[in-house]
Structures are given as structure tokens and as C-alpha cells.
Amino acid sequence: MIRILLIYIVSAVIILLLDRKVIQSLPKINRWFTYIILIVGMFIFAYSLQVKHIVYGSVWISRWLGPFVPF
């Protein structure tokens, strides 16, 4: 699991290095969203590797919104 997670981290760093000029030219809020999306993706990837019973986000949302659907 550590090896696969390390591959993800290295690929994220490579993406940041290759797009460094583009990311620096973005407004500050867009830079933060870029970093947040990469970090959240890493946590989701690590969760899917670590847990045997994965709860998908769409299933969780459907259970949460289920009482509000009329059919």
C-alpha cells in the first residue's frame, strides 16, 4: 500500500513541477483549489486501498438524500 501511495505522491509532485508556471499565474483561490483537489484525491486513493469495505460517495449521498426523494 505504501508503494502505491508513494507512486501517487510522486506523480502529484511531477504534475506540480510541470505545471508550476501555469499554477503560479492562477489567482490565489484557484491555486488553493488545485492543492486541495490533489490532497483530497490522495486521501480518497489511500482510503480505497486501505479499507476492505469501501463506501462510495454516491451511495452515501443516495442514503442521505433517500428520505427526500418522493419515489
Secondary structure as GFF3:
##gff-version 3
##sequence-region A 1 71
A	DSSP	alpha_helix	2	18	.	.	.	ID=ss1
A	DSSP	alpha_helix	20	25	.	.	.	ID=ss2
A	DSSP	alpha_helix	28	50	.	.	.	ID=ss3
A	DSSP	alpha_helix	57	65	.	.	.	ID=ss4
A	DSSP	three_ten_helix	66	68	.	.	.	ID=ss5
###
